[in-house]
Amino acid sequence: MGGTVSAEHGVGKLKREMLEEMYGASGIEEMRQLRKCFDPLCLLNRGNLFKEPK
């Protein structure tokens, strides 16, 4: 139907697994890189949207 997993309340931990289905692997990687620009030490909302880097 062309919907989305989230609207005004954000994705959250329960729906984060669906992000790749929505945006594709390249879209997720772009989001990770953008986050790295603004939060290089990964201090803000750690582990909420993206799984912790190993």
C-alpha positions, 0 to 999 in steps of 0.5 A: 500500500506504500505506507511507512513503518513510522510517522511522527513518533520515530522508529524506535527499537521495535521497528528498527529491523524494518528500516532496511526494508524501507530504505535499503542497505545503502540508505541505512549506510548513508544514515550511519555516515550522517550520524557519524558526522554529528555524533562521532563518539556515538554518545547520543541515543546509543543503540536505539536506531542502529545496533552497536558497532562491534 
